[in-house]
Amino acid sequence: MASLAWALLATSGRAACAGLIFGLMALALPAAAQSDLDVTLSRLINSGDIPQAQAVLDAAEPTQLQRRFFEARVLKARGELRAAVAALREIVASDPTYLNPRRELAHTLLTLRDYPGAARAFRALLRVDQTPQMRTGYRAFLAEIEAKRPLSLRLGLSVLPSTNVNRGASTDRFNGSGSVTIAPTSLAQSGVGLGTQVAATYRPLVTPDTRLSFSGALALRRYDNARFDATDLRVSARYEHVSNDTLWSLSPYIADNRRADGGSYVARGIGLGLAQSITPQTRGSAGLTVESRDYATETGLNGALVSAQLGVTHDLRPDMRLGAQLELSNSTPALDFQSYVSHGALVTVERRWPMGVATQLGLRVGTRDFRADFPLTSAPRADRFSTVIVGLRHRDLDVFGMIPAITCSHEVNRSTVTQFDYETTDCALSLGYSF
């Protein structure tokens, strides 16, 4: 629906846009749910037959609001968008329950490229319009607005409880040794953190087939135990090119990850992505990232990290999506015993339920095999890991304008070196706001 809307918006005149919302309504809603008069008038206005539309309106003995709504749509069809917005605002103020003018107002603001105003109008419709098909359309328009507006800002707050913040070992004995013990700071420690995120994106170039954007993000995590505090700063650029059903992307970045426990490092890298529509319901993707890491104190970890992903998603139903991804990583730091190859797989199921509830269930499994003998042992370290992920959000629930979500995971890492043998359950209760 969103692709159709933007294609019409890009290639048609303003008169053709005047009835776009109602054209989508005619496709999305059963006849009993539509205002027959509004749909008929929109079709005539959209075709340019305003005298016939006027005759149909007069024959229907319209109310005063219906007549004013007709006049507003004629203004829009003639390209007098600001006058149309003013007229539509008056109608909405007179009767907030009359949804068709509210839909037309949202789309007119979008046509004017008043992205903040259009976004507010579509979000307001989501709060009052429970028609499933229309709600899908509103969200599609909101996604397009987010992708097209030149500057966007996102704020986030989160509560981060964890049973093992530091991914510490569950035993203080090193590989069962009675004489070698693991330092207390390397044992599992629980905690609750508070997170704050600020992200901004600037898009100087947006065309039907090309997008260029620059982004910056700052994330802070603070705990009662300050040793777990972290500050992450990331700056990136992204170039996208769309050709037929294929999207290519190139993303250089630099990230400064500061850790109170001494594990701070700077990462510089570049990512290459490919997304391809296979069928209307199936989409494939591939990604490759090459990164160089420089640690402030743990210089033996300096080196390169190369990772690749190959994935596919399939819409089993309009409200259910299945996903699968294969993952490969190769880390080559200065210390040979820290060098490894990792193989993994991720499967996900996403479901949108009635009344705005959305859930996600995921399972990741994999291996991490190191190349050289670990100190004080006679063999390389080897890990086997698995993670169960559960997510829940309510698209129509907001707290002071912020959308809440909760994600929890349970991770198990079984290692031949007991220092890295751990389990943890982590949750993130977050609120996010975009403007």
VENHU-V881780 format. One record per residue. RES is the residue in one small letter. PHI is phi as a letter, one per 30 degrees, with the letter a starting at -180 (* if undefined). NEAR is the number of other ideal C-beta (glycine too) atoms within 10 Angstrom. Layout:
{{RES & PHI & NEAR} {RES & PHI & NEAR}}
This chain:
{{m & * & 16} {a & d & 17} {s & d & 9} {l & d & 14} {a & d & 20} {w & d & 17} {a & d & 11} {l & d & 14} {l & d & 16} {a & d & 9} {t & c & 9} {s & c & 13} {g & d & 10} {r & d & 16} {a & d & 17} {a & d & 16} {c & d & 22} {a & e & 29} {g & c & 25} {l & d & 23} {i & e & 25} {f & d & 25} {g & d & 19} {l & d & 22} {m & d & 23} {a & d & 16} {l & d & 11} {a & c & 17} {l & c & 17} {p & d & 8} {a & e & 8} {a & d & 6} {a & c & 11} {q & c & 16} {s & d & 17} {d & e & 10} {l & d & 17} {d & d & 24} {v & d & 18} {t & d & 18} {l & d & 27} {s & d & 25} {r & d & 16} {l & d & 21} {i & d & 23} {n & d & 20} {s & d & 14} {g & j & 14} {d & c & 13} {i & d & 17} {p & e & 9} {q & d & 14} {a & d & 22} {q & d & 17} {a & d & 12} {v & d & 17} {l & d & 19} {d & d & 11} {a & d & 9} {a & d & 14} {e & h & 7} {p & d & 16} {t & d & 11} {q & d & 9} {l & d & 14} {q & d & 20} {r & d & 14} {r & d & 17} {f & d & 26} {f & d & 22} {e & d & 16} {a & d & 25} {r & d & 29} {v & d & 19} {l & e & 20} {k & d & 27} {a & d & 24} {r & d & 15} {g & i & 14} {e & d & 15} {l & d & 19} {r & d & 11} {a & d & 14} {a & d & 26} {v & d & 21} {a & d & 12} {a & d & 23} {l & d & 27} {r & d & 17} {e & d & 13} {i & d & 22} {v & d & 19} {a & d & 9} {s & d & 12} {d & b & 13} {p & d & 12} {t & d & 7} {y & d & 17} {l & d & 18} {n & e & 22} {p & d & 26} {r & d & 23} {r & d & 24} {e & d & 28} {l & d & 26} {a & e & 25} {h & d & 25} {t & d & 30} {l & d & 24} {l & d & 25} {t & d & 19} {l & d & 14} {r & i & 13} {d & d & 18} {y & d & 19} {p & d & 12} {g & d & 16} {a & d & 23} {a & d & 21} {r & d & 15} {a & d & 24} {f & d & 25} {r & d & 17} {a & d & 16} {l & d & 21} {l & d & 17} {r & d & 10} {v & c & 10} {d & c & 16} {q & c & 12} {t & d & 16} {p & e & 15} {q & d & 15} {m & d & 21} {r & d & 19} {t & d & 16} {g & d & 24} {y & d & 20} {r & d & 17} {a & d & 18} {f & d & 24} {l & d & 19} {a & d & 11} {e & d & 18} {i & d & 22} {e & d & 14} {a & d & 16} {k & c & 15} {r & d & 18} {p & d & 13} {l & b & 11} {s & b & 21} {l & b & 12} {r & b & 15} {l & c & 15} {g & b & 19} {l & b & 16} {s & a & 20} {v & c & 14} {l & b & 19} {p & d & 15} {s & b & 21} {t & d & 15} {n & a & 20} {v & e & 21} {n & c & 20} {r & h & 16} {g & d & 20} {a & d & 21} {s & c & 12} {t & b & 15} {d & c & 15} {r & c & 14} {f & d & 19} {n & h & 16} {g & i & 8} {s & d & 12} {g & d & 7} {s & c & 6} {v & c & 11} {t & c & 13} {i & c & 18} {a & e & 11} {p & e & 9} {t & d & 10} {s & c & 17} {l & d & 17} {a & e & 17} {q & b & 18} {s & d & 14} {g & l & 16} {v & b & 12} {g & c & 21} {l & c & 13} {g & c & 17} {t & b & 13} {q & b & 17} {v & b & 13} {a & b & 17} {a & b & 14} {t & b & 20} {y & c & 14} {r & c & 17} {p & d & 10} {l & b & 11} {v & b & 14} {t & b & 10} {p & e & 10} {d & b & 10} {t & b & 11} {r & b & 19} {l & b & 15} {s & b & 19} {f & b & 13} {s & b & 17} {g & b & 13} {a & b & 17} {l & b & 15} {a & b & 17} {l & c & 16} {r & b & 19} {r & b & 15} {y & b & 19} {d & e & 9} {n & d & 14} {a & d & 9} {r & d & 14} {f & c & 19} {d & d & 15} {a & b & 18} {t & b & 15} {d & b & 16} {l & b & 15} {r & b & 16} {v & b & 14} {s & b & 18} {a & b & 14} {r & b & 18} {y & c & 14} {e & b & 19} {h & b & 14} {v & c & 15} {s & b & 8} {n & h & 8} {d & c & 12} {t & c & 12} {l & b & 18} {w & c & 14} {s & b & 16} {l & b & 13} {s & b & 18} {p & d & 13} {y & a & 17} {i & b & 12} {a & b & 17} {d & c & 14} {n & c & 18} {r & c & 15} {r & b & 19} {a & d & 16} {d & d & 13} {g & j & 10} {g & c & 14} {s & d & 17} {y & a & 18} {v & c & 15} {a & c & 16} {r & b & 13} {g & a & 19} {i & b & 15} {g & c & 17} {l & b & 14} {g & b & 17} {l & b & 14} {a & b & 18} {q & b & 15} {s & d & 13} {i & c & 12} {t & b & 9} {p & e & 8} {q & c & 13} {t & b & 13} {r & b & 19} {g & c & 15} {s & b & 16} {a & b & 16} {g & b & 18} {l & b & 15} {t & b & 17} {v & c & 14} {e & b & 17} {s & c & 13} {r & c & 18} {d & b & 13} {y & c & 19} {a & d & 13} {t & b & 11} {e & d & 16} {t & d & 13} {g & d & 13} {l & c & 16} {n & d & 14} {g & l & 18} {a & c & 13} {l & b & 18} {v & c & 14} {s & b & 18} {a & b & 15} {q & b & 17} {l & b & 15} {g & b & 17} {v & b & 16} {t & b & 18} {h & b & 15} {d & d & 15} {l & d & 12} {r & b & 10} {p & e & 11} {d & c & 14} {m & b & 13} {r & b & 18} {l & c & 15} {g & b & 17} {a & b & 13} {q & b & 19} {l & c & 15} {e & b & 17} {l & b & 15} {s & b & 17} {n & b & 13} {s & c & 20} {t & b & 14} {p & d & 19} {a & d & 13} {l & d & 14} {d & d & 13} {f & d & 17} {q & c & 18} {s & d & 17} {y & a & 21} {v & b & 14} {s & b & 18} {h & b & 13} {g & a & 19} {a & b & 12} {l & b & 18} {v & b & 13} {t & b & 18} {v & b & 14} {e & c & 18} {r & b & 14} {r & c & 18} {w & c & 12} {p & e & 8} {m & i & 10} {g & i & 14} {v & d & 14} {a & b & 15} {t & b & 13} {q & b & 17} {l & b & 13} {g & b & 18} {l & b & 13} {r & c & 18} {v & b & 15} {g & a & 18} {t & b & 13} {r & b & 19} {d & c & 14} {f & c & 22} {r & c & 14} {a & b & 14} {d & e & 13} {f & d & 19} {p & e & 9} {l & i & 10} {t & b & 14} {s & c & 6} {a & a & 11} {p & d & 17} {r & d & 21} {a & b & 15} {d & c & 18} {r & b & 14} {f & b & 18} {s & b & 14} {t & b & 18} {v & c & 15} {i & b & 17} {v & b & 14} {g & b & 17} {l & b & 14} {r & a & 17} {h & b & 15} {r & d & 15} {d & c & 13} {l & c & 14} {d & b & 15} {v & c & 10} {f & h & 6} {g & i & 11} {m & c & 16} {i & c & 17} {p & d & 15} {a & a & 20} {i & b & 15} {t & b & 17} {c & b & 15} {s & b & 17} {h & b & 15} {e & c & 17} {v & b & 14} {n & b & 17} {r & c & 13} {s & b & 19} {t & d & 16} {v & c & 20} {t & d & 17} {q & d & 19} {f & c & 18} {d & c & 16} {y & a & 23} {e & b & 14} {t & a & 19} {t & c & 14} {d & b & 19} {c & b & 18} {a & b & 18} {l & c & 15} {s & b & 19} {l & b & 17} {g & b & 16} {y & b & 15} {s & c & 17} {f & a & 13}}
